[in-house]
Amino acid sequence: MLKYLVVALIALGIYIGVTYKDQIEDLTDSRQFEEVHDVFEDASDRAADAASDLSDKLEGLSN
């Protein structure tokens, strides 16, 4: 009986999470954190690309 109760509570939690996802994100302000994370990832990618370009140029100069 306890197993069924646990499964029902998990299913209810998943249903609430899927149904009210936007409202939950608004309450926790997690969208702002996601935007900051995206900006950080973009900056990291640009820095990695710049480092790769510089290393390629350095290899070209040494040859």
N, C-alpha and C positions, 0 to 999 in steps of 0.2 A: 504494500500500500504506500509505503514511504517513497518507493521508486517512482510511482505514478505521480505523486505530489511534486517531487523534484522535477520530473519531466514537464509537468504542467506549468510550474513556475518558470522554468527555463523558456518554454514556448511563449508564455505570457511576456517575459522580458524581451524576447526577440521581436515579438509583435509590436510591443510599445516602442522599441528602438527603431524599427523600420517605419512605423506609422508617424511617429513624432520626431523624426531625425532632425528636421529643420528647426523646430522649436527648441529642442535640446541643445543644438549647436548655438542658437541665439542666446540661450540662457547662460551657457558656459563660455561664450565669446571665443569658441574654438576656431571660428572662421578667420578671425584676425591672426591667430597663431599660424594657421595654415598659409595665409598670405605672406607673413613674415618668413616662414620656412621656404616658401616658393622663391621669394626674392633672394634669400640666402643661397639656395641651390643654384639660381641663375648666376649670381655673382661668383660662386665657386666654379661653375662651368666656364665662365668667361676667363677667370684666372688660370684655370687649367689649360684652356686653349691658348692663352697668351704665353704661358710657360712653354707649351709645346712649340709654338711658332718661334719663340726665342731660341730654343734648343736646336730647332731645324736650321735657323739662320746661323747659329754658331757652328754647327757641323759643316754648313756650306762654306763658311769663311775659313775653317781650318783645312779644308781640302784644297 
